[in-house]
Amino acid sequence: MSAPVVAVLGSGSWGTTFAMVMADAGCEVRLWGRDAAVARAVTERHRNEKYLPDVELPAGITGTTDAAQALQGAGIVVAAVPSQVARRTLGALAHLVEPDAVVVSLMKGVELSTDRLMSEVVSESLGIPLERVAVASGPNLAKEVAARQPTATVIASASEETARLVSAACTTSYFRPYTNDDVVGVELCGAVKNVIALAVGMGQGMGYGWNTTATLITRGLVEITRLGLALGAQAETFAGLAGMGDLVATCASPLSRNHTLGSHLGRGMSLEEALAATGGTAEGVKSSQSVLELAAKHGVEMPITAGVVAVLDGSMPIADLAPALLARPQKAEGV
């Protein structure tokens, strides 16, 4: 049997890392991006020094800036572009996607102005049914995965066949996928954990310790679960890899861009300075507003998320975030 052909759209750190995983799993991978120097280095030297310094990529990956070349014959398409430009980017490539291709979203976020989850954006922008869309999410910090450190992830889809196909294409000795049919729950975990990581980073940047961190992570999980249940997600998803697993990794690790950006803000940087110092895409900055809007539509209270939004838009000084959260009305923990 010939190796599955995979097109990865987006040559940033996570897109390149997932391309590496799929190549290690035996796939023929084409990595598409707009940077010609990156594409050339991936093909000729098996390196992406811009996003993954010192990582040697498998020979099974070729880089290209030609989307038609990347997508021709690809049975699996992996979308790894920033969430807020996903609709525009994918829509422009829709005519190049093979008719029966399965599309995997690595993107974490809720689309501004529409409040759509990324699986919905993929389906709408490419004109394919949700049964041909899968999402991947879990405690998967790109640099650790690129170092082939053991981890697990969740592949969720409305179609069990799609989830199993993608799972088989990314199973390696160090990367263990589990399948799930709770697409809404898995996606919400991936989007909102970035917002909670910003809050944790802010707290640590201001000098708060592990008690504060644990409080924010635990109550952050309550917020994610509350919103997920309102949208029809399954409760068990939030205690699993895509929920608590990813939340802990993103909130606790200095490798998390959202955590790092929050730390810069906590130390007194402006948002512009923090973005420049962090580098890369910190999805929680833009997604925080759309997550809060989605929660308001469903009457769900999310105080940590609301506090992060207020800090980011300048309506609350960062020093007031912790006192504002602690001053909330007392109630039973499970409420």
N, C-alpha and C positions, 0 to 999 in steps of 0.2 A: 504494500500500500504506500502511495506517495505521501510525503510529508504535507500536512496542512499548510496552506499559504495564508499568511496573516499580514494585514496592513495596519500599522500603528500610526495614527494621525496625531502628531505632537511629539517633538523630540526634546522636551524638557526632561527633568530628572525622573519623574514617575513614568512618563511614556517610554523613555529609554530603558528604565529598569524593568518594566513589564515586558518590553521587547526582548530583553535578555532572558527573562524567565521563560517566555514562550519558545525562544530559540533553544534554551537548555532542555525544554520539554520535547524537542524534536521538530519544531515548526520551521518553515522557511519564512523569515520575517523581513518585511520592508518597512523601514522607519521614515516617515514623511515629516518634513519640517520646512520652514521658510529660510533657514540659515544655510547657505550653500557650503560654507566652511565646515559646519557641523556634519552635514550630510556626507561630504567628501571624507572627513576624518573617520566617520563610522565605517564607511566602506573600505577605505584604504588602510587605515591603521587600527581599526576596531576600538576606537576611543571616542568619547564625547567629553572632552576636557572642560567644556563650558559648563556642563551641568553635573557630570560625575567624574571629577578629577581622580586619576589613578586607578580607574576601573577598566579592566580589559574586557571587551565585549566579545561574545561568541562570533565565530566566522559566519554563522547562519543569519546574521543581520546585515542588510545593506541599507545605506542611507540614500535618500533622494529628495529633491525639491519638486519633482514631477508627480503630482497627485494621480494622474492617469496611470503612470507606470506603477505606482505603489498599489493602486486598487485593482488593477487588471488581474482577474483570476483569483482574487482573495476571497476565500470563503468565510473568513472572520475578519472583521474590521474593529479595531480598538480606538475609541475616541478618548484622547488625552489632551484636550485643549482647555484653556481657561473657561470656566462655566458661563461667564457672562458674555462671551463671544461665540459660544458653541452654536447657537442657532444660525448665525450668519456664516460661520466657517463651514459647518456641515452642509448647510443648504446649498452653498456654492459647489459642493462636491457630489451632491446627491445623484446626478446623472452618471457619475463614474462608478458608483457602487454596484457590484454584481447583483442581479435580481434576487438570488436566494441567499445572499450573505447574511450572517448573523453579526450584530453590532454590540460590542461590549463598551459600556461607559465606565471610565475611571474617574469621571468628573464629580466633584463634591460641591453641591450648592443648590440654591433655589433661584430660579431666574427672576431678575428684577422686572417689574411691571406686569408679569403674567403669573407669578408665583408657581410656575411649573417646576416639577422635579426633572432631573436631567434625563431620565428614561423617557419622559414625555417629550422633552425637547428633541431628543434623538429621533423618536418615532415621527414627530411632526415635521422636522426639518428634512429628514430623509424620505419621508413618505412610506414608511414600513410599519407593519403591525407590531404591537407591543410584544407579541409572542416571539418575535425575532430580535428582541432587545434583552440584554443582560446587564447587570451592574456588578461591579467588583468593589468590595469594601471590607476593611478589617484593620488590625494593628500592623500596618505595612509601611513603615517609614522607609522611604526610597533608599537612603544610603545603607541601611542595615540589610535590606533585601539585596541590594547590589553587591554587598559583601558576602552574599549567600548565607546569611545567618538564618536559622530555622524560624519559620513563622507560618501562620495559617490565615486564610481569608474566607470570605463568603462570596459565592457567585449566586446572585438572585435573578430569577426571571419568572414571568407568568407561565412560561413553558418549561416543563421539566426536561424535555429533550434539548432545548437551547441551553439550559443551565448545565446539563451533563456534557454537552459538546464543548462548551467553553472550559469547564472544569478539567476535562481530559487534556485539553490543549495547553494548560498551564500547570500541570502537576509535575513537580520535580522532587528531588530528594530533600530540598530545603523549603519548598513552597507547597503547602497543603491546602487545597480549596475544599470547602464544604458547600453543598447546594442548599438553596432556600427558595421558597416561593413568595416570601414577604418582601416584595420589591419596595413598597412604600416605607416599611420600617427600616430596611437596610439603607435606603437613600437618605431618609431623615437623620439617621444616626451619623452618616458621613457628612451631612451638611451642618448639623447643629453642633457637633463636637468641635468644629473649628471655632465657633463662637465662644464656647465654653473655654477652649484653650486660650483664646485671647484674654478672657477674664482671669484665668489662672496665671498667665504670663504677667498681666498687669499687677496682680497681687504680689508675685514673687519679685517683680521689678521694684516694687515699693518696699520690699524688705520683709514681707510676711512669710511665715514658715509653712511647715507641712500641715498643721492643723487647718489653716486657711485653705491650702490646696485641696486637702481631703474634703473639706466642707463644700467647696465649689464644684469639685468633680461629682460628689454624691448628689448634691442638689441640682447640678446640671443634668445628671441622668434622669432625675425626676421631671425636669422640663422637657427633655427629649421624649420621654415615655408618654407624658401627658399629651403632647402634640401628636405623637404617633398614634395613640389610641383614638384620638378624636378623628384621625384620618383613616381609621380602619386597619391599622397595623396590628401585628400579633405581639402580645405582651412578652413572650419569651425571646423575641429578637433583641430586646434591649439589655438582656442579661448575657448575651452572647458575644461573639467575636466582633460583629459590626457595631454593637452597642458599647458595653462596658470595656471590651477589649481595645477597640480603637480609641475610645475616650481616654483611657489611662495612658496609652502610648502617646497620643497627641498632646495631652495636657502635661505630661511629666517629662517629656524628652526635649532637650535643647535642639534636637534635629528637626523638630516641628517648626515650620515657618510661622504658624499662627501663634504658638507659644513665644517664639523669639520676638515677633513684632510686639506682642503684648508686653513683654519684658522691657523693650525699648521705651514704650509709652510710659510704663511704670517708673522708669528712671528719669522721666522728664522730657523725652523727645517729643516733638510735634509729630502728627501723623505722617506728614511728608518726609520728615527726617527718618522716622521709623521704617517707612516703606523702603526708602533708599538703603538704609543700613541692613535690612533683612534680605533684600534681593529676592528674585523669584516671585511667585504668586502666593499671597496669603488669602485664600478664598473667603475666610471668615469676615474680612473687612467689608466686602460688598454683600455677602450673603446674609449678614446679620440683619440688615434692614428688611430684606425679602422674607426671612424667617419670621421676623416680628410681625410683618404684614399678614403672613399666612396664619399665624397664631391668632391675630385679632379677628380675622375672618371667621375663625372657628370658636371664638370666645375662650381661648386658652391663655392662661396667665403664665408669662415667662419673665420673671423679674431679673434674672441674670442677663438674659439676652437684651432686655430693655435697657439695663444699665450699660452694657457694652455699646449699644447703639447711641445712647446719650453721650458717652465719653467720645466716641468716634465723631459724632456730629458737632461736638463742642458745646452741647447744652448742659453738660455736667462736668465739673472738674474731676479729674481722675481720683483725687484725694477723697472725694465724697462718695465714691462707689461702694466701698466696704461699709461705711456707716449707714448708707441708704438701704443696703440689703439687710443689715442687722436690725434696723429700726422697723422692719415690716411687722405687721400684726402677728401676735403669737397664735399658733394653732397646732393641731396634732401633726406629727411628722408625715403620716400617710396621706394627708389632704392636699 
